Amino acid sequence: MRLGQSKRSWRGLGLAGLFAWLLQPVCVTSVVAQDMPSTRDRPLRIVVTNDDGVEELGDRVAPLARALAAFAEVYVVLPAQNRSGTTHHMNLSMGKRALESELVWSGQFDEGGRRVEVHVVDGYPADCVALALRGILRDDPPDLVISGPNGGPNLGPSWLGSGTIGAARAAAFFGVPAIAVSGLDDDEEEAVEALAAWIARLARSELVLALEPGQYLTVALPRKLPSEIKGVRVAPRASTLGGRYFEKAPPLIGEGEEGPRQVWLLQVPEISELPPAESDILLYSQDYIVVTAMRADEHDYTFIDELRDRLGAFPAWPPERKH
């Protein structure tokens, strides 16, 4: 049975069962063991997280962690529950000052491989990142955070609500380069192995090692067999596609036409126009892996300078009172 063939609860396995589960072989070593240029003298230190929770540890996360452990120290820090669609929401942003975590496994996948730790956190993906960077690895900061792989692709405006991308954005905000990976079909063993190998090579490529604090990449992988994927493209997001809107539902029982309680139904219109040329959605639909460069710093520095030059256009303070 391949790693993660059945989705089992890690709590039901127990620590001994989880240890045995993680050590099941995955055939990616021959792919990632090829010589790669690196500017680092020591092994990289990489944090892996996701927004799907620990239930996806075996199917998606462990194969990637194994591939990375061939050349890096790997710290897997996952939410205890499925937290999809939570963007960069954090328990800590709700005024809480404590996070619960459990170290559920520590060891090596293979003889000669690097150290691997698996932590489960009662929180959101961004909480996992914050705890990893400012807690577990506070004294030995990681070189990279990888979020995912997520099952569905995060394309166009969907990046704004994605927990997978939110975790990468949180890492970049804390000053650690990151990659958010989406689009894995974990029912296809060949696709799981190929993605793990490709992300492992990307993680120690000069492209990623040269990322500056605040920068991160999103990677959308077509849910296809590796032989059906045409290659890699870099593209901006299709930001205006799909004008979703809400319409009022019929009044609730006992309520008037404009009663105090009202249900609003999300409407998703059919898309009649093609996505913009060279956008992420169009290239993804053409079976390309799409990489988009992102930055956690959302300052519009040009506009800041313009506003400084137009201070006189702001209303005066204190405001004039009408008599």
C-alpha positions in Angstrom: 0.0 0.0 0.0 1.4 3.4 -0.9 1.8 6.1 1.6 -1.5 7.8 2.5 -3.6 5.4 0.4 -6.3 5.7 3.1 -7.1 8.9 5.0 -6.7 7.9 8.6 -6.8 10.0 11.8 -3.4 10.5 13.2 -4.9 10.3 16.7 -6.4 6.9 15.9 -3.0 5.6 14.8 -1.1 6.5 18.0 2.5 7.6 18.0 3.9 4.2 17.1 1.4 3.8 14.3 2.2 7.3 13.0 5.9 6.5 13.1 5.4 3.4 11.0 3.0 5.2 8.6 5.5 8.0 7.9 8.3 5.5 7.2 6.5 3.8 4.4 8.5 4.1 1.2 7.8 6.7 -1.6 9.8 6.4 -4.8 11.1 9.9 -5.2 14.7 9.6 -4.0 16.1 8.8 -7.4 14.6 12.0 -8.8 15.7 14.5 -6.2 19.2 13.1 -5.6 20.5 14.7 -8.8 23.2 17.3 -8.3 21.8 20.8 -7.9 23.7 24.1 -7.6 23.4 25.6 -4.1 24.8 28.6 -2.5 24.5 27.1 1.0 27.3 25.3 2.9 24.9 23.7 5.4 21.6 21.9 4.8 18.6 24.1 4.2 16.1 24.3 7.0 12.5 24.2 5.6 9.1 24.5 7.3 6.2 22.7 5.6 2.6 23.6 6.5 -0.8 23.3 4.9 -4.4 24.4 5.3 -6.0 21.0 5.0 -4.9 19.8 8.4 -3.2 16.7 9.7 -5.6 14.4 7.9 -3.6 15.1 4.7 -0.3 14.3 6.3 0.1 11.0 4.5 -1.4 11.7 1.1 0.1 15.1 0.4 2.6 16.3 3.0 4.7 13.3 3.9 5.8 12.6 0.3 7.0 16.2 -0.1 8.7 16.2 3.3 10.5 13.0 2.4 11.8 14.5 -0.8 13.0 17.6 1.0 14.6 15.6 3.8 17.2 14.3 1.2 19.0 17.6 1.5 17.3 19.7 4.2 16.2 19.7 7.8 12.4 19.6 7.6 9.8 20.8 10.2 6.2 19.9 9.4 3.9 22.1 11.3 0.2 21.5 10.5 -3.2 22.6 11.9 -5.1 19.9 13.8 -8.2 20.5 11.7 -9.1 21.4 8.1 -8.6 25.2 7.8 -9.2 25.7 4.1 -10.2 29.2 3.0 -9.0 30.9 6.2 -6.5 33.1 4.4 -3.9 34.5 6.9 -6.4 34.4 9.9 -4.7 33.8 13.2 -5.9 32.8 16.6 -3.3 35.3 17.9 -5.2 38.1 16.1 -8.2 37.4 18.3 -6.4 38.5 21.4 -5.2 35.0 22.4 -1.7 34.7 23.8 -1.3 30.9 23.7 -1.2 28.1 21.1 -1.3 24.4 21.8 1.0 22.1 19.8 2.0 18.5 19.9 5.3 17.0 18.6 3.8 13.8 17.1 6.9 12.5 15.4 10.7 13.1 15.2 13.2 11.1 13.2 14.6 10.4 9.7 12.7 8.9 6.8 15.8 7.2 5.4 19.3 6.3 6.6 21.5 9.3 5.7 18.5 11.6 5.4 18.1 14.8 7.4 16.1 15.5 10.6 12.3 15.6 10.3 9.9 16.8 13.0 6.1 16.8 12.8 4.1 19.2 14.9 0.3 19.5 15.1 -1.1 22.9 16.2 -4.5 23.8 17.5 -4.8 26.8 15.2 -4.8 28.1 11.6 -2.1 27.8 8.9 -0.8 31.3 9.7 -0.6 30.3 13.4 1.5 27.3 12.4 3.8 29.6 10.5 4.0 32.1 13.4 4.7 29.3 15.9 7.4 27.7 13.7 9.2 30.9 13.0 8.9 32.6 16.4 8.7 29.6 18.6 9.9 26.2 17.5 12.7 27.6 15.3 13.2 31.0 16.9 16.9 30.3 17.6 17.5 28.6 14.2 15.3 30.4 11.6 14.3 28.4 8.5 15.5 29.3 5.0 12.1 28.6 3.4 8.5 27.9 4.2 6.5 25.7 1.8 2.7 25.7 2.2 0.7 22.9 0.6 0.3 20.9 -1.5 -3.3 21.9 -1.7 -5.8 19.8 -3.6 -7.5 22.5 -5.7 -5.7 25.3 -7.7 -5.6 28.8 -6.3 -6.0 31.0 -9.4 -7.2 34.5 -10.2 -8.8 36.3 -7.3 -9.1 33.1 -5.2 -5.7 33.8 -3.7 -7.2 36.4 -1.4 -9.2 33.7 0.6 -6.8 30.8 0.3 -5.4 29.4 3.5 -2.5 27.8 1.5 -1.5 31.2 0.1 -2.3 32.9 3.4 0.3 30.7 5.2 3.0 31.6 2.6 2.0 35.3 2.9 2.4 35.1 6.7 5.9 33.6 6.3 6.9 36.4 3.9 5.4 38.9 6.3 7.7 37.5 9.0 10.7 37.9 6.6 11.1 34.2 5.4 10.7 33.5 1.7 7.9 31.0 0.9 6.2 28.9 -1.8 2.5 28.1 -1.8 1.7 25.0 -3.8 -1.8 24.1 -5.1 -3.4 21.7 -7.5 -2.3 18.2 -6.5 -4.4 15.2 -7.4 -3.4 12.9 -4.6 -5.3 9.9 -6.1 -2.6 9.7 -8.7 0.6 8.3 -7.2 2.6 9.3 -10.2 1.5 12.9 -9.8 2.3 12.9 -6.1 5.8 11.7 -6.7 6.4 14.1 -9.6 5.2 17.1 -7.6 7.3 16.2 -4.6 10.4 15.8 -6.7 9.8 19.1 -8.7 9.1 21.2 -5.5 12.2 19.7 -3.9 14.3 20.9 -6.8 12.6 24.3 -6.9 13.3 24.7 -3.1 17.0 24.6 -3.6 17.2 26.3 -6.9 18.9 29.7 -7.3 15.4 31.2 -8.1 14.2 30.4 -4.6 17.4 30.9 -2.7 17.6 34.4 -4.1 14.1 35.4 -2.9 14.2 38.4 -0.6 12.4 38.8 2.7 8.8 39.6 1.9 8.7 37.8 -1.4 6.9 34.5 -2.0 5.8 32.4 -5.0 2.5 30.7 -5.7 2.6 27.5 -7.8 -0.6 26.1 -9.4 -0.2 22.6 -10.8 -2.7 21.2 -13.3 -4.5 18.1 -11.9 -3.1 16.0 -14.7 -0.7 13.1 -15.1 2.9 14.4 -15.3 3.1 13.5 -19.0 0.1 15.7 -19.7 1.6 18.9 -18.2 3.3 21.0 -20.9 5.8 22.9 -18.8 6.2 26.0 -16.6 5.0 29.5 -17.2 5.1 32.7 -15.1 2.0 34.8 -15.2 0.0 37.5 -13.3 -3.4 36.8 -11.9 -6.7 37.2 -13.8 -8.1 39.6 -11.3 -11.4 40.6 -12.9 -12.8 37.2 -14.0 -16.2 36.0 -12.6 -18.5 38.8 -11.2 -20.1 36.9 -8.3 -22.9 38.7 -6.5 -25.7 38.1 -3.9 -29.4 38.1 -4.4 -32.1 38.1 -1.8 -33.8 34.8 -1.2 -37.6 34.6 -0.7 -38.6 35.9 2.7 -38.2 33.6 5.7 -41.3 32.1 7.2 -42.9 34.6 9.5 -41.0 37.5 8.0 -42.2 40.3 5.8 -40.8 41.2 2.5 -38.2 43.4 4.2 -38.1 41.6 7.5 -35.2 42.0 10.0 -33.7 38.6 9.0 -32.8 38.0 5.3 -31.0 35.2 3.5 -28.7 36.3 0.6 -27.8 33.6 -2.0 -24.4 33.8 -3.8 -24.9 33.9 -7.6 -22.1 32.6 -9.8 -22.7 33.7 -13.4 -21.5 31.7 -16.3 -18.2 32.9 -17.7 -18.7 33.9 -21.3 -15.4 35.7 -22.0 -12.0 34.1 -22.1 -9.5 34.8 -19.4 -7.0 37.5 -20.2 -4.2 36.4 -22.4 -1.1 35.2 -20.6 -3.0 35.2 -17.3 -2.7 32.4 -14.7 -6.2 31.0 -15.4 -5.7 30.8 -19.2 -2.2 29.2 -19.0 -3.4 26.8 -16.3 -6.3 25.7 -18.6 -3.7 25.0 -21.3 -2.0 22.5 -18.9 0.9 24.6 -17.8 2.3 24.9 -14.2 1.8 28.5 -13.4 4.1 30.5 -11.1 3.1 33.9 -9.8 5.5 36.2 -7.9 3.9 37.8 -4.8 5.0 40.2 -2.1 3.6 40.4 1.5 4.3 44.2 1.7 1.2 45.8 0.2 2.4 49.4 0.5 1.8 51.4 -2.7 5.0 53.4 -2.4 4.3 55.5 -5.5 0.9 56.5 -4.2 2.4 57.3 -0.8 4.7 59.8 -2.5 1.8 61.3 -4.4 -0.2 61.7 -1.2 2.7 63.4 0.5 2.8 65.9 -2.3 -0.9 66.5 -1.9 -1.3 67.0 1.9 -3.2 70.2 1.3 -6.0 68.2 -0.4 -6.9 66.5 2.8 -9.6 68.1 5.0 -8.1 70.3 7.7 -7.9 69.2 11.3 -9.6 70.0 13.5 -12.7 70.0 11.3 -14.6 73.1 11.1 -17.8 73.1 13.2 -21.0 74.3 11.8 -22.7 77.0 13.9 
